[in-house]
């Protein structure tokens, strides 16, 4: 489990933009699992 700040930083590096609020909520549901970033970003949450 990563911290929220580390998860957001890696999300920005991996996806090229900051996470949206709903993406952060999904990240929290996964206990900020770094491996979940790509799947969460592909969900198209707006």
N, CA, C and O atoms as a GROMACS GRO file, in nm:
protein
  184
    1UNK      N    1   0.084  -0.118   0.000
    1UNK     CA    2   0.000   0.000   0.000
    1UNK      C    3   0.088   0.124   0.000
    1UNK      O    4   0.179   0.137   0.082
    2UNK      N    5   0.062   0.212  -0.092
    2UNK     CA    6   0.134   0.339  -0.100
    2UNK      C    7   0.054   0.447  -0.029
    2UNK      O    8  -0.064   0.430   0.001
    3UNK      N    9   0.122   0.558  -0.003
    3UNK     CA   10   0.048   0.671   0.051
    3UNK      C   11  -0.030   0.737  -0.061
    3UNK      O   12   0.000   0.718  -0.179
    4UNK      N   13  -0.129   0.814  -0.024
    4UNK     CA   14  -0.210   0.884  -0.123
    4UNK      C   15  -0.123   0.974  -0.209
    4UNK      O   16  -0.139   0.980  -0.331
    5UNK      N   17  -0.030   1.046  -0.145
    5UNK     CA   18   0.057   1.138  -0.218
    5UNK      C   19   0.145   1.065  -0.319
    5UNK      O   20   0.161   1.110  -0.432
    6UNK      N   21   0.203   0.953  -0.277
    6UNK     CA   22   0.288   0.875  -0.367
    6UNK      C   23   0.205   0.819  -0.483
    6UNK      O   24   0.250   0.819  -0.597
    7UNK      N   25   0.084   0.772  -0.453
    7UNK     CA   26  -0.004   0.718  -0.555
    7UNK      C   27  -0.038   0.824  -0.658
    7UNK      O   28  -0.032   0.798  -0.779
    8UNK      N   29  -0.073   0.945  -0.612
    8UNK     CA   30  -0.106   1.055  -0.703
    8UNK      C   31   0.015   1.091  -0.788
    8UNK      O   32   0.001   1.114  -0.909
    9UNK      N   33   0.133   1.097  -0.728
    9UNK     CA   34   0.255   1.130  -0.802
    9UNK      C   35   0.281   1.027  -0.912
    9UNK      O   36   0.312   1.064  -1.025
   10UNK      N   37   0.270   0.900  -0.879
   10UNK     CA   38   0.293   0.796  -0.979
   10UNK      C   39   0.184   0.796  -1.085
   10UNK      O   40   0.212   0.770  -1.202
   11UNK      N   41   0.060   0.824  -1.046
   11UNK     CA   42  -0.050   0.834  -1.142
   11UNK      C   43  -0.016   0.940  -1.246
   11UNK      O   44  -0.029   0.916  -1.366
   12UNK      N   45   0.028   1.057  -1.200
   12UNK     CA   46   0.062   1.166  -1.293
   12UNK      C   47   0.174   1.126  -1.387
   12UNK      O   48   0.170   1.158  -1.506
   13UNK      N   49   0.274   1.055  -1.336
   13UNK     CA   50   0.386   1.012  -1.421
   13UNK      C   51   0.342   0.905  -1.521
   13UNK      O   52   0.386   0.906  -1.636
   14UNK      N   53   0.257   0.814  -1.478
   14UNK     CA   54   0.215   0.703  -1.564
   14UNK      C   55   0.112   0.744  -1.668
   14UNK      O   56   0.114   0.695  -1.781
   15UNK      N   57   0.021   0.834  -1.630
   15UNK     CA   58  -0.092   0.868  -1.716
   15UNK      C   59  -0.071   1.001  -1.789
   15UNK      O   60  -0.128   1.024  -1.895
   16UNK      N   61   0.011   1.088  -1.732
   16UNK     CA   62   0.039   1.216  -1.796
   16UNK      C   63  -0.054   1.329  -1.756
   16UNK      O   64  -0.055   1.435  -1.818
   17UNK      N   65  -0.132   1.305  -1.652
   17UNK     CA   66  -0.223   1.409  -1.601
   17UNK      C   67  -0.255   1.375  -1.456
   17UNK      O   68  -0.237   1.261  -1.413
   18UNK      N   69  -0.302   1.474  -1.381
   18UNK     CA   70  -0.342   1.443  -1.243
   18UNK      C   71  -0.469   1.357  -1.240
   18UNK      O   72  -0.551   1.365  -1.331
   19UNK      N   73  -0.484   1.276  -1.138
   19UNK     CA   74  -0.605   1.195  -1.129
   19UNK      C   75  -0.728   1.280  -1.098
   19UNK      O   76  -0.719   1.380  -1.026
   20UNK      N   77  -0.840   1.239  -1.152
   20UNK     CA   78  -0.968   1.305  -1.121
   20UNK      C   79  -1.016   1.258  -0.984
   20UNK      O   80  -0.967   1.158  -0.932
   21UNK      N   81  -1.110   1.328  -0.928
   21UNK     CA   82  -1.161   1.295  -0.794
   21UNK      C   83  -1.210   1.150  -0.788
   21UNK      O   84  -1.178   1.078  -0.693
   22UNK      N   85  -1.286   1.108  -0.887
   22UNK     CA   86  -1.337   0.970  -0.886
   22UNK      C   87  -1.225   0.868  -0.898
   22UNK      O   88  -1.235   0.758  -0.844
   23UNK      N   89  -1.118   0.903  -0.969
   23UNK     CA   90  -1.004   0.812  -0.980
   23UNK      C   91  -0.932   0.800  -0.846
   23UNK      O   92  -0.887   0.692  -0.809
   24UNK      N   93  -0.923   0.910  -0.773
   24UNK     CA   94  -0.862   0.904  -0.640
   24UNK      C   95  -0.948   0.818  -0.548
   24UNK      O   96  -0.895   0.740  -0.468
   25UNK      N   97  -1.079   0.830  -0.559
   25UNK     CA   98  -1.169   0.747  -0.478
   25UNK      C   99  -1.149   0.599  -0.510
   25UNK      O  100  -1.149   0.515  -0.420
   26UNK      N  101  -1.134   0.567  -0.638
   26UNK     CA  102  -1.108   0.427  -0.677
   26UNK      C  103  -0.972   0.382  -0.625
   26UNK      O  104  -0.956   0.268  -0.581
   27UNK      N  105  -0.874   0.471  -0.629
   27UNK     CA  106  -0.743   0.439  -0.573
   27UNK      C  107  -0.752   0.408  -0.425
   27UNK      O  108  -0.687   0.316  -0.376
   28UNK      N  109  -0.832   0.484  -0.355
   28UNK     CA  110  -0.850   0.462  -0.212
   28UNK      C  111  -0.914   0.326  -0.186
   28UNK      O  112  -0.878   0.256  -0.091
   29UNK      N  113  -1.010   0.288  -0.270
   29UNK     CA  114  -1.075   0.157  -0.256
   29UNK      C  115  -0.974   0.043  -0.272
   29UNK      O  116  -0.990  -0.064  -0.213
   30UNK      N  117  -0.869   0.067  -0.352
   30UNK     CA  118  -0.767  -0.036  -0.374
   30UNK      C  119  -0.651  -0.021  -0.275
   30UNK      O  120  -0.545  -0.081  -0.294
   31UNK      N  121  -0.672   0.060  -0.170
   31UNK     CA  122  -0.566   0.089  -0.072
   31UNK      C  123  -0.445   0.151  -0.140
   31UNK      O  124  -0.330   0.126  -0.101
   32UNK      N  125  -0.470   0.233  -0.242
   32UNK     CA  126  -0.367   0.302  -0.319
   32UNK      C  127  -0.262   0.204  -0.372
   32UNK      O  128  -0.141   0.228  -0.362
   33UNK      N  129  -0.311   0.094  -0.428
   33UNK     CA  130  -0.225  -0.007  -0.491
   33UNK      C  131  -0.169   0.053  -0.620
   33UNK      O  132  -0.245   0.091  -0.710
   34UNK      N  133  -0.037   0.061  -0.629
   34UNK     CA  134   0.027   0.121  -0.747
   34UNK      C  135  -0.004   0.042  -0.873
   34UNK      O  136  -0.007   0.099  -0.982
   35UNK      N  137  -0.026  -0.088  -0.860
   35UNK     CA  138  -0.055  -0.171  -0.977
   35UNK      C  139  -0.194  -0.144  -1.034
   35UNK      O  140  -0.224  -0.186  -1.146
   36UNK      N  141  -0.279  -0.077  -0.958
   36UNK     CA  142  -0.416  -0.051  -1.002
   36UNK      C  143  -0.428   0.077  -1.085
   36UNK      O  144  -0.534   0.104  -1.141
   37UNK      N  145  -0.322   0.154  -1.094
   37UNK     CA  146  -0.330   0.286  -1.160
   37UNK      C  147  -0.376   0.274  -1.305
   37UNK      O  148  -0.468   0.345  -1.346
   38UNK      N  149  -0.314   0.189  -1.382
   38UNK     CA  150  -0.350   0.179  -1.525
   38UNK      C  151  -0.495   0.138  -1.543
   38UNK      O  152  -0.565   0.193  -1.628
   39UNK      N  153  -0.541   0.043  -1.465
   39UNK     CA  154  -0.680   0.000  -1.474
   39UNK      C  155  -0.778   0.110  -1.436
   39UNK      O  156  -0.882   0.126  -1.499
   40UNK      N  157  -0.744   0.184  -1.333
   40UNK     CA  158  -0.831   0.294  -1.289
   40UNK      C  159  -0.835   0.403  -1.394
   40UNK      O  160  -0.942   0.457  -1.423
   41UNK      N  161  -0.722   0.436  -1.452
   41UNK     CA  162  -0.720   0.543  -1.553
   41UNK      C  163  -0.795   0.501  -1.679
   41UNK      O  164  -0.848   0.586  -1.751
   42UNK      N  165  -0.800   0.370  -1.707
   42UNK     CA  166  -0.869   0.321  -1.826
   42UNK      C  167  -1.020   0.314  -1.807
   42UNK      O  168  -1.093   0.290  -1.904
   43UNK      N  169  -1.068   0.334  -1.685
   43UNK     CA  170  -1.212   0.325  -1.658
   43UNK      C  171  -1.288   0.443  -1.718
   43UNK      O  172  -1.409   0.434  -1.736
   44UNK      N  173  -1.220   0.552  -1.748
   44UNK     CA  174  -1.286   0.668  -1.807
   44UNK      C  175  -1.378   0.740  -1.711
   44UNK      O  176  -1.484   0.788  -1.750
   45UNK      N  177  -1.339   0.748  -1.586
   45UNK     CA  178  -1.421   0.815  -1.485
   45UNK      C  179  -1.413   0.966  -1.501
   45UNK      O  180  -1.304   1.022  -1.508
   46UNK      N  181  -1.527   1.030  -1.507
   46UNK     CA  182  -1.531   1.177  -1.517
   46UNK      C  183  -1.615   1.235  -1.407
   46UNK      O  184  -1.630   1.357  -1.399
   0.00000   0.00000   0.00000
